[in-house]
Amino acid sequence: MRDVIARTLAWVLALLVPRKPGRHSAEFLAAQTPEPEPAPVSPWTRPWTGPSSQEVRAVFRSERTRELPDLQRERLWAAEFAALGVDYDYPTLPLGSLVTRERVAA
């Protein structure tokens, strides 16, 4: 008898007090709206902020860098690009090959 009373009471309370649908119910999932994906931004819509091609050519074709050894030339190019406000992260010289590893006696 208690089970019937409890079920009836739960049914009456469910009618009187509406509750939210559960997380895995179809009603809850239908109410969830996915956030719209932001429109892709084309890089051509904003002005060019880097150095011009003439400035870059002037750095690479400088007369004073032609006589320098490769490592010093790379460092000078990096310094000149830093003065232009650009990170020079494309070294033409494999700097990793300049480091020699010596065996350490254990």
N, C-alpha and C positions, 0 to 999 in steps of 0.2 A: 504494500500500500504506500510505503514511503517513496518508492521509486516512481510511482504514478504521480504523486503530489510534487515531487522534485521536478519531473519532466514538465508538468503543467505549469509550475512556477517559472521554470526556465523559459518556456514558450511565451508566457505572458510578459516576462521581462524583456524578451527579445522583441516583442511587438512594441512595447512602451519605450524602450531605450535602444535606438538604432546604434549599431556598432560598425566600425570600419571593417571592410573586407580584409581577409588574411593576406599575407604577403604572396602566397602562391595561388590565390584565386584568380579566376579570369577577370573579375571585375576590377581587382587591384591592378593587374597587368595592363588592362585596357585603359585605365585612368592615367598610367604613366606615359608621358609624352617624351620621346627622346629629344635631347637638345639638338637644335640644328647645327650642322657642321659649319664652321666659319668659311666664308667664301675665300678661295685661294687668292693670295695677293700676288699680282704680277710684279716682278722686279722692274719692269719697264714703266710702271706708273709713277715712280719717284725719280728725282734727278740723280745723275751720277755723282757720287761723293768721293770717288778715288782720284788719283792723279791722272792727268791727260796722257795720251800716248807720246806726246812730245817730251814730257817730263821723264817718263820711263825710259825712252830711247836715250835721252841725255845722260841718265844714270849709267846705262849699260854700255854706251859708246864713248864714255869719257876717256880722254887721252891719258890722263894721269893713272888710270887703272890698268892700262894695257901692259905696262912694264912690271906690274906687281906679281908676286907669286899667287897661285890660285887661292890659298887660304886667306891671304890679306885682301885679295880682290873681293871675295865673298863677304868678308867682314866690312869692308868699305861700302859695298852695295847695301848691306843690311843697315849700316849707319845712315846712308843717304836716304833710304826708304823710310827709316824711322823719322828723319827730319821732315819728310813729306807727310808723315802721319799714317804710314802703311806698314803693316807687319809683313816682313819679307820672310815667308815660310816655305819658299820653294828653292832651296839651295841647289845649285847645279853641280856642286862638288860633294861627293859622298863623304861627309865628315866622319861617319862611323868607321871608315877604313883607315883613318889617320891615327886612331887610338890603337896602340899596340898593347897586347896583353902579355904580361910576363908571368911565368910560373913563380909561385910563392912557395918557398920551402916550408913545409909544415912541421 
